[in-house]
Amino acid sequence: STQQLPSDLQQLLAALSDPHTGVKRQRKSANATPSFTGKELLDWLVQHGSSSSTGRSSAAATAQKLLEVNVITLISHKQPAAADVVMHDDNSHSYAMRSEAVGAVPWGQALNTHYWWGPSAARPAEVVAEDLRGRILRLYDKHLSRDGRSVSYKGLKADPGFWEYVDATAELQRVRILRLRPAEYVVKSALTVGKDPCSTIELPTYRELSWLNHEIQQ
């Protein structure tokens, strides 16, 4: 979340996101995520950012840092390798503000593919899984009925914490899975985990998360 960002990056994010003076975004369709090209971002950083006194190379380094901390994300039809998530100074590669990425994904797709995780160092899968389990359990407890028989999906949809959880699941794309014990491997395809579709961790099943995604969109 932005609360975990250094103060200078929080200020830069606020400036980038400004609807009047921030980087200009375009929608390719009504339901598409607002986007901008790498060249447009670097032009904006040189003109408005702290890199104005040091030139385009410094702006490119700043933009790469924004990718690494998931302030911005590369737009791609398929999951890119970490080495390919770089800032391109051209009009051929498009990027988006992570905060503006469309949260809902089409029916049948993994919940955590609404944006691609940045090229930062991968954390162990069990650490990420524990964090996600804690998040979703707290949300379910918060929106569980008094008799414990149902969950308010209307309340869940309106809860910012749920969308923070959805954003957080994207980290599973780049987790380290080599240290997982055999007992921790569960063949479930609810989420995209690394590059191996058969090596996933113990999280809700694909059917459960697809149903949750469906309920949230009602």
C-alpha positions as semicolon CSV with decimal commas, in nm:
position;residue;x (nm);y (nm);z (nm)
1;S;0,000;0,000;0,000
2;T;0,109;0,364;-0,039
3;Q;0,145;0,394;0,340
4;Q;0,452;0,169;0,313
5;L;0,620;0,390;0,054
6;P;0,896;0,636;0,144
7;S;0,766;0,991;0,178
8;D;0,931;1,107;-0,145
9;L;0,759;0,832;-0,345
10;Q;0,425;0,905;-0,177
11;Q;0,458;1,269;-0,285
12;L;0,555;1,164;-0,637
13;L;0,257;0,925;-0,655
14;A;0,021;1,203;-0,550
15;A;0,163;1,432;-0,818
16;L;0,148;1,163;-1,086
17;S;-0,213;1,082;-0,999
18;D;-0,338;1,440;-1,002
19;P;-0,624;1,455;-1,257
20;H;-0,521;1,800;-1,378
21;T;-0,143;1,817;-1,361
22;G;-0,042;1,449;-1,339
23;V;0,068;1,223;-1,623
24;K;-0,204;1,206;-1,887
25;R;-0,386;0,873;-1,904
26;Q;-0,598;0,730;-2,183
27;R;-0,860;0,454;-2,187
28;K;-0,852;0,228;-2,491
29;S;-1,205;0,111;-2,408
30;A;-1,475;0,188;-2,152
31;N;-1,364;-0,091;-1,918
32;A;-0,990;-0,062;-1,977
33;T;-0,739;0,057;-1,720
34;P;-0,624;0,419;-1,785
35;S;-0,274;0,400;-1,932
36;F;0,022;0,601;-2,055
37;T;0,335;0,517;-2,254
38;G;0,686;0,498;-2,118
39;K;0,782;0,806;-2,317
40;E;0,488;1,002;-2,177
41;L;0,587;0,912;-1,820
42;L;0,952;1,008;-1,869
43;D;0,849;1,333;-2,036
44;W;0,633;1,411;-1,732
45;L;0,908;1,321;-1,484
46;V;1,161;1,543;-1,662
47;Q;0,916;1,835;-1,669
48;H;0,753;1,799;-1,327
49;G;0,948;1,556;-1,116
50;S;1,259;1,587;-0,905
51;S;1,459;1,462;-1,204
52;S;1,420;1,788;-1,398
53;S;1,766;1,910;-1,301
54;T;1,948;1,588;-1,389
55;G;1,785;1,480;-1,711
56;R;1,624;1,179;-1,869
57;S;1,854;0,908;-1,730
58;S;1,758;1,005;-1,376
59;A;1,391;1,012;-1,477
60;A;1,428;0,659;-1,616
61;A;1,581;0,541;-1,286
62;T;1,291;0,697;-1,095
63;A;1,039;0,530;-1,325
64;Q;1,209;0,192;-1,277
65;K;1,185;0,237;-0,900
66;L;0,812;0,305;-0,936
67;L;0,783;-0,027;-1,121
68;E;0,978;-0,211;-0,851
69;V;0,751;-0,088;-0,570
70;N;0,434;-0,145;-0,777
71;V;0,326;0,218;-0,794
72;I;0,302;0,169;-1,170
73;T;0,262;-0,156;-1,362
74;L;0,346;-0,275;-1,711
75;I;0,041;-0,350;-1,925
76;S;0,074;-0,686;-2,098
77;H;-0,168;-0,951;-2,226
78;K;0,040;-1,224;-2,059
79;Q;0,256;-1,243;-1,750
80;P;0,600;-1,094;-1,825
81;A;0,922;-1,231;-1,680
82;A;1,069;-1,014;-1,403
83;A;1,360;-0,916;-1,630
84;D;1,111;-0,782;-1,886
85;V;0,939;-0,547;-1,642
86;V;1,146;-0,241;-1,728
87;M;1,076;0,117;-1,825
88;H;1,088;0,165;-2,202
89;D;1,136;0,517;-2,333
90;D;0,902;0,471;-2,628
91;N;0,536;0,477;-2,728
92;S;0,516;0,100;-2,783
93;H;0,499;-0,002;-2,415
94;S;0,210;0,107;-2,195
95;Y;0,190;0,138;-1,818
96;A;-0,076;0,215;-1,560
97;M;-0,107;0,340;-1,206
98;R;-0,146;0,036;-0,985
99;S;-0,416;0,223;-0,790
100;E;-0,616;0,261;-1,112
101;A;-0,585;-0,098;-1,232
102;V;-0,925;-0,254;-1,288
103;G;-0,976;-0,480;-0,986
104;A;-1,228;-0,725;-1,132
105;V;-1,103;-0,991;-1,372
106;P;-1,309;-1,178;-1,634
107;W;-1,492;-1,489;-1,516
108;G;-1,261;-1,792;-1,527
109;Q;-0,934;-1,599;-1,491
110;A;-0,712;-1,598;-1,184
111;L;-0,807;-1,341;-0,921
112;N;-0,455;-1,199;-0,904
113;T;-0,394;-1,111;-1,270
114;H;-0,551;-0,764;-1,280
115;Y;-0,197;-0,623;-1,282
116;W;0,153;-0,769;-1,309
117;W;0,380;-0,768;-1,006
118;G;0,698;-0,561;-1,039
119;P;1,060;-0,682;-1,064
120;S;1,139;-0,656;-0,692
121;A;1,310;-0,944;-0,509
122;A;1,076;-1,241;-0,460
123;R;0,969;-1,332;-0,106
124;P;0,921;-1,694;0,012
125;A;0,580;-1,833;-0,085
126;E;0,496;-1,935;0,271
127;V;0,552;-1,579;0,397
128;V;0,325;-1,429;0,132
129;A;0,063;-1,700;0,187
130;E;0,052;-1,636;0,561
131;D;0,000;-1,265;0,500
132;L;-0,284;-1,333;0,254
133;R;-0,451;-1,584;0,484
134;G;-0,445;-1,330;0,767
135;R;-0,596;-1,062;0,544
136;I;-0,886;-1,270;0,414
137;L;-0,967;-1,418;0,756
138;R;-0,986;-1,070;0,908
139;L;-1,216;-0,961;0,626
140;Y;-1,443;-1,263;0,664
141;D;-1,462;-1,212;1,041
142;K;-1,549;-0,847;0,985
143;H;-1,832;-0,921;0,741
144;L;-1,962;-1,248;0,884
145;S;-2,324;-1,252;0,998
146;R;-2,397;-1,281;1,370
147;D;-2,506;-1,641;1,333
148;G;-2,187;-1,722;1,140
149;R;-2,379;-1,862;0,843
150;S;-2,321;-1,600;0,575
151;V;-2,085;-1,326;0,459
152;S;-2,201;-0,982;0,346
153;Y;-2,049;-0,956;-0,002
154;K;-2,200;-0,612;-0,041
155;G;-2,007;-0,501;0,267
156;L;-1,697;-0,684;0,148
157;K;-1,711;-0,509;-0,190
158;A;-1,731;-0,168;-0,020
159;D;-1,442;-0,245;0,217
160;P;-1,109;-0,091;0,101
161;G;-0,938;-0,376;0,282
162;F;-1,079;-0,627;0,034
163;W;-0,931;-0,443;-0,263
164;E;-0,600;-0,417;-0,078
165;Y;-0,620;-0,796;-0,043
166;V;-0,689;-0,834;-0,417
167;D;-0,388;-0,615;-0,495
168;A;-0,173;-0,813;-0,252
169;T;-0,253;-1,145;-0,422
170;A;-0,058;-1,028;-0,728
171;E;0,265;-1,091;-0,534
172;L;0,205;-1,465;-0,575
173;Q;0,313;-1,423;-0,938
174;R;0,676;-1,390;-0,823
175;V;0,709;-1,583;-0,497
176;R;0,998;-1,822;-0,430
177;I;0,850;-2,173;-0,421
178;L;1,169;-2,382;-0,405
179;R;1,170;-2,393;-0,025
180;L;0,818;-2,523;0,012
181;R;0,794;-2,866;0,175
182;P;0,605;-3,134;-0,023
183;A;0,314;-3,109;0,220
184;E;0,275;-2,740;0,134
185;Y;0,218;-2,806;-0,237
186;V;-0,150;-2,819;-0,325
187;V;-0,269;-2,858;-0,683
188;K;-0,507;-2,563;-0,693
189;S;-0,523;-2,309;-0,973
190;A;-0,711;-2,026;-0,804
191;L;-0,412;-1,795;-0,831
192;T;-0,119;-1,753;-1,064
193;V;0,187;-1,856;-0,862
194;G;0,524;-1,805;-1,024
195;K;0,553;-1,971;-1,366
196;D;0,446;-2,321;-1,263
197;P;0,067;-2,378;-1,286
198;C;0,090;-2,698;-1,077
199;S;0,292;-2,560;-0,785
200;T;0,052;-2,353;-0,578
201;I;0,013;-2,293;-0,209
202;E;-0,272;-2,364;0,025
203;L;-0,525;-2,094;-0,050
204;P;-0,896;-2,103;-0,141
205;T;-0,972;-2,320;-0,442
206;Y;-1,024;-2,184;-0,791
207;R;-1,399;-2,251;-0,760
208;E;-1,416;-2,061;-0,430
209;L;-1,226;-1,757;-0,554
210;S;-1,410;-1,749;-0,886
211;W;-1,737;-1,755;-0,691
212;L;-1,607;-1,479;-0,461
213;N;-1,511;-1,269;-0,763
214;H;-1,858;-1,328;-0,909
215;E;-2,033;-1,230;-0,583
216;I;-1,825;-0,912;-0,547
217;Q;-1,919;-0,797;-0,898
218;Q;-2,295;-0,827;-0,833
